[in-house]
Amino acid sequence: MLLQRVPWIGYPAQALYRLTRPWVSVGAVGAIFNERGELLLVEHVFHPLFPWGLPGGWMNRNEEPDETVRREVLEETHLRVEIVKPLMIARTTFLPAHLDVGYLCSVIDETSEIHLSSELLSYQWIDPLTAKLPPLGRFSGKVVRLAIAERAAPGNTIPVPTL
């Protein structure tokens, strides 16, 4: 076949095809736990319906979603986090070309102090097994439930709460 011998002739067709495809934005959040098993929740300035949620933000061009979480958490709280594993990817219902990615994370340096950026109003470390969680958006709520269940997997001693 001609394309196998001269693959570069297909590049213009690919470029035209991509112009007809939706551009997708990506947001990434982290369910961050400290060594005491507490979960970090932050109060966002720009989320009026569900102000409390997980730290994170929008992915920059040429950035991996896990890099987005590390960068956004550092920018918003001055905490350095380790990505443990991805938890879920979901399409956002109110933005037609947007994906959200949630990660399970842990704090790297427990002695670091939190310094909030202007995007956040407040924060709290909560024990998700005993504390009543504030109302969370649909995606953040699912990520939190998955993070707690993951921490309760075999080898971990944290029981899974009912949220």
N, C-alpha and C positions, 0 to 999 in steps of 0.2 A: 504494500500500500504506500502511496505517496507520502502520507503524514508520518509514517515510520521512518522513511528515508530522509525527509526534509521537515522535521517537526516545527521549525520556526514559522512555516507558512500558516500554521493554525493559531499563532499568537494573536493576530488581529481579530479573528473570529471570537477567541476567548475574551478579549478586551471588550468587544461589542456585547457579548452575552452578559458579562459582569455588569455592564451599565444598566441592564434591565433587572438585575437582582437587587433586593433591598439591602441598604446599608444597615448594619446592625450595631447598636451600642451595647456595651456590657458593663454591668455593675458588679462589684465583688465585695462581700462582707466576710467578717471573721467572727465566729463564736469563740471568744478568747477565755481560757480558763487559767487561773493562777494555781499555785501548788496546793492551796487549801481547797480546791475544787469549786471556787467561786467563779461566776460568769460575769464578764464586764458588759454592762448595758450603758448606753450613752443617750442623752437627750439631744436630738437634732434640731437645729434652728429651722431648716427647710422642710421638715416633715410635719405639717400642721395636724393631720388626722391621727397619726400614730407617732408622736414625737420620740418615744423611747424605742430603741432598737439596737442593732449591732453596728460597730464601727466599720466603715468601708467607704467606697465611692466608685466613681466611674473610671473605667480603664482608659489609659492614654493610648495613642497610636503606637504600635510596635512594642506593646507591653503585654506580658503574660498576666492572666488573672491573679495568680498567686503573688506576683510582684505588686499588683495593684493593692492587694490587701496589706502587704507589708508597708508599702509607701503611704497609703491612706491612714493606717493606724499610727504610723510614726508622725505624720503631719498633724493628725487630729488629737493625739494623746501624748506623743513623745515616747511611747512604748515600742520596744522592739519585740516582734513576735516570730515564733517558728510556726510554719504551716505543718500541721500533722497530716491532714488528708482532706481532699475535697469531699463535701457532703451531698451537694445537690446542684443541679442546674435547672432553671425554669424560665419559661417565657413569661414576660410580664403582661398582664391582661390589659392594662391601661396605656401601655406604650407598644404599638404594633411591631416595632423592629428593635426590641430590647430584650436582652437575656440577663438574668441574675445568677451569680455563682456564689455558693456559700461554702466556707471552709471551717474545719475544726482547727483551732490554733492554741498555742500555749505561750505564756510570757517567757521571754529569754532571761531577763534580768529582773528578779523579784524585788530588788532594792530600788528600781527606777520609780520616780514620782510621776504622776500624771499631770500634764500641763495641757489644758484644753485649748484647741484652736477656736477661732471666731465662729466656726461652723457648729460648735457644740455648746450647749448651755450647762450641762451637768453630766455627771457619771455616777455609777454605783456598782460596787462588786456585790453580787447577791449569791446566796446559796440557792441554786435552782431546785433543791430538794425540799427546802423548808420555807423559803420566802414566797410570797405571792408576787408573781411577775406582773409588771404593768401591762396594759394592752399593747400588743405588738402587731405590726402589719403581718399579712398572710405569709409572705416569704420569710421574714425574720422569725416568726413563730415556728414555721416548719424547720428552719435551720437549727433553732434552739432545741427543739424536740429530738432531731436527729443527732445533734451533738451530745445531748445528755444520754441518749440510748447508746451511742458509740462509746462513751466513757464507761458505760455499764456493761460493755461487752466482756466476755470471759477474760480474766486476768485483771480486770478493774474491780474495785470493791464498792463502787457507787451504785446504789439501786436506781432503777428507772422510775421517775415520778410519773404521775398522771397529770397532764397539763390540760 
